[in-house]
Amino acid sequence: MNLRSIYLVLASCFTNLACGGLIAASAQEPPAAASKPPIVLAPDAASPADPLTSKIKQGFADSVYGQVHYLTSYPSPHLPKASWKTPLVMFHQSPLSAREFGPLIAEMGHDRIVIAFDTPGQGLSDGPDRPVKIAQYAAVMDKALTQMGYGPKRQVDVFGNHTGVWVGGELAIRNPKLIHKMVLNGIYLVPESVWRANIARLSLQNSSGEFFDHMATYLVASRKRYMENGMSDTDWGRMIVDTLGPREKREFGHVSAFSYAEEAEARLQLITQPVTVLLIDDGLAAMSRAAAPLFKQGAKVVDRTQWKEGLFYTHTTEVAAVLREALD
């Protein structure tokens, strides 16, 4: 037998052994997970993973940082436009996104256009490479709403939550003829020593790796807190997922919001629109109540301190009722 023949015999043996092993291995089904049902492919088109996708749409507007993302909901075409209420713009807290409002967007969308923005650098909105002043966020929102056709002849109402209070407030000062009425929850009024200490305590990372190491611990605590407040695992997941995108820039919004406390008291006095202050159990109720007299026209206070964070999912219809009473 020559060398070539020996090579062919050895190669054939090797192939048979390797393929035989692979075939034998593939023929053995992996052990089924005891606690999970088998995955079955849908025979044809499946239903949406999120039932709200049929009611809430996504969009983008141009901004100085690239694009700003928003979620939006519209009334049914069967509702006469004469019955539509003033459009409602929602601004979320840091470091969340418009998905914080979840089903509230669809609920309020039954009788008005709703636009819930991701503030710059949060959620799916492009953002700055370093923390900026709240006024810069408001300028982005002003431009986006102008692109959408809103202004003095087509006003909007505002619902702001935590950081969204400052963004909405600065927007109302910047373009007062744009804003009709406002509902604000979570007004952060503290001395300089406190807001500086809060910034110092923020967990700021220098890389994506550091960020995900931090989030591995943070997400466990976040899920526990929201589920104790009555939020489902699925709803928490929907809300929290967009907070991962900004990575090491995730806390920029908090830096901006905490820093704004230095000028907040003076700025609130420049807001001329009718304001309703909503109080919930979020650690800021006392501050929010104290802030109510600062607004130019004062502010109506609605106490719902039995509600906790996650309320837009756990008390959707009740929150909507508060907003409708305040705005309509």
N, C-alpha and C positions, 0 to 999 in steps of 0.2 A: 504494500500500500504506500503510495507516494505521500508527500507532505500535504499536498492540496486535499487529498482524500481524507487524511486524518483530521484536517481542519474542518471539513464539511461535516464529518461525523460528530466531532465535538460540538460544533455550533448547533447541529440538529438536537443533540442531547440537551444542551443548555436551554434552547428555545422550548423544548417539550417540558422540561422541568419548570421553567419560569412561567410559561403560559398555563401549565397544569396547575401550578400553585395559585395563579391569578384567577383561573376559572373556578378552582375549588373554593377560593376565598369569596368570590363574587356570588357563588351559588349558596353560600351560607348567609341567611338573613341576620342582620344585626339584632341584638335583643331589644325588644320593644320596651319603651319607658312605661313603668308600671302605672304612673299617675296621669299620663297624657294620652288622649285619644289619637288615633292615627290621622295623619294629614291626608285629606282627600281633595283632589283637584276639582274645581267647579266644572260641571259639564259644559257650560257656556258662560256668558257674561255674568260676573259676580256683582254683588251689591257693593256700594262704596264702603271702605273701611270706616270712614267717619260719616255718620248720617247727616251731619251738619253741612257737608259739602254741597248738597243740593240747594241750601239756603244761603250759604256764605261763599262769596267769590273773593278772588285775590286780584290785586292790581299793583302797579308801580307808577310813581311819578318821578320826574327828574329832580335832582337836588345838587347842591354844590359838592357833595361827597360822592355822587354817582346816582343812585336811585333810592327812593324811600318806598317801602312796602306797606301795603294796607290790606285789611280785610273789609269787605263791604256786603251789605244786605239791602234788598229793595222790597217794597210792598208788592203784593200780587198785582199783576196787570188788571185784575178784575176790580181792584179798588180804584174808584175815580180819583184822578190826581187832585181834584179839589178837596179831597178828604185827607191828603197826605199832610203830615205835620212837618214842622221845621226840621231839616236834616240835623243829625246828631253826630258829632265828632268825638271820639273817645281817645284819651291819652293814658297809657298804662304806667305802672310803677316800674322802677328799676330793681333788678336786672331782667325783668320779664319782657313780654312782647304783647302784641294785640291779642294773642291767644289767651291771655289772662281773662279776657271778657267772655270768651267761648260762647255759650248758648245765649247770653244776654244780647249779643249782636243780632242774632236771628230773631229773638223775641221783640226787641225794639224795632226791628226791620219790618214788622207786620204793618206799621202805619207811617213809616218814614224811611228815608235813606239813612243808613248808618255807615260811617267810615271810621274804622279803628286803625290808627297808624302804629307801626313800629318806629319808635323814635330813632334818630340816627345812631348807627352802631349797635342797635339792639335788634333781636329777631333776624329778619331778612333784609333790613335796611343797611345800606352802606353808611359808614361812619368815619369820623376823624381819626387821625393816628395818635391823638392825645386827648385828654379831657378838655371840653370846651364849656363856655358859659351857657346857662339855660337859654339866654337870649338867642344863641346860635341855633338851638333846637327849634325855637319858636319861629325863627326866620325861615327855616326849612319847611315847616308846616304851613306857614303863610304862603310861600311860593307854591307849594303843592296844591293847596286849596284854590289858589288863584288859577292855576292850570286847569283845575276841574270846573271852573266857571263860577266859583263862589265869591261873594263880595258884598258891598252895601245893598245891592238889589236882590241878593240871594243869600241871606244870612244863614248861619249855622248855630246850633246850641253846642255846648261843650260839657263833657263829663270827664273829669280828671281824677286820677287815683295816685296818691303819693307824689312821685316825680311828675306825674301827669297834671297835678295841681299847678306846679310851677310852669310847666310848658303851656298849659291852657291859659294861665294867668298872664304870662308874658305875651302870648298871642293876643289876648284881649286888650292889653295896654298898647301893643304895637299897631294893631288894626282894630280899633274899637267898633267901627261900623260893620265889621265882619261878624261879630259875636252878638247873638240875641240874648241868651240866658246861659247860666252855668250851674252845674252841680259839682261840688268838690268834696273829696274824701281823703283824709290823711294830711293835714296841714302841719308841716314840720317847722315849729318855731322854737328855737333853742338858743342859749348863749353861745358865744364864739368858742369858749372852752369845750363845750359839748360837741359841736359839729366838727371841730378840729380833731377831737379825740375819736369821733366816729370814723373820720377819714383814715386816721392812723391805724384803726383796727381792721380796715378792709383788707381782705386777702388778695393782694395784687401779684400776679405771676409774670414772669419774664419770657415764658415759652409755652407752646402748646402742651408739651410734656408735663410741665409743672401744673398747668391748668387742669388737665385731666386727672392727675394725681390728686389734686385738691377736690375735684368734683366727685371722685369715687367715694369720698367720705361725706361730702355735702349732700349729695342726692339721697343718701339713706336717711339723713336727718330731715330733709325737706319732705320726702314722701311720708314719713311718720307724722310730721306736724300737720300736713294738709289732710291726711286721712283721719287723724284725730278730730279735725274740724268737720268731718262728714263728707269729704271729697272722695270719689272713687279712684281706684288705682288707674283706670283708663283715662279719666279726666285729668288727673295729675300728670300723667304721661303726655297727654296732648298739650297741656299748658307749659310743661317744663322743657320740652324738646328744643324749642327755639332759643333757649338761653345758652345752649352749648355752642352755637355758631360763632359768636363773637370771640370765643376762647379767651386769651389773656387780656382782651379789652372789655371783658364782660362788666367790670365794675366802673367803667367810665361814667355811666349814668348816675351812679351813686355819688361819685366824687362831685359831679356837677350839682346834684340835688342838695347834698350836704353843704356845699360852699354857698349855695343860694341863700341859706339861712341868714347870712351876714346882711343881706339887703331886703329880706322877705317882708318884714313888717312895713317898711316904707313903700314897697312895691304893691302890696295888697291895697293900700289906700288909694292907689291910682286906678283900680278896677271899678268902672262905673256901671257895669251891667248888673242886673238882678242876680243874686247868688243864693244858692241853698247849700248849706254845709251838712254833709251826711256824717254821722258818728257811728263807728263800729268798734268792735273789740280788736284793735290792731296796735295798741300802744300809743296812738296819737289822738285819741278822743278828747282828752283834756286840753291838749294844745289847740285842737281844731275848734273846740268850743270857745276858748279864749280869743281865737283869731276872728271869730264872727263879727264883732263890732268894728273891726278895722276896715272893712270894705266901705267904699264910698256911700253906698245905700244901706249899709249894714248887711246882715245875712240871716235868712231863716235857718234854724237848726232843726234837723230831723234826727232823733236819737234812736238808733237801732243797734245799741251796744250788745244785744244778744247775738248778733251776727259776728262771725269770725272771718279771717282770711280764707279765700276760696268761695266767698259768698256769691260770686257771679255764676258759679256752677251749682251751689247748694241751695241758694235762695233766688233763683233766676226771676221767677214771676213777681216775687215780693220786691226785689230791687227795681224791676221794670215799673212797678206800680208807683214807687217813690219817684222815679225819674219822670214818669208821665204827669204826676201831680205837680211836680216842681216846674216842668218845662211847658206843659200844655195849658 
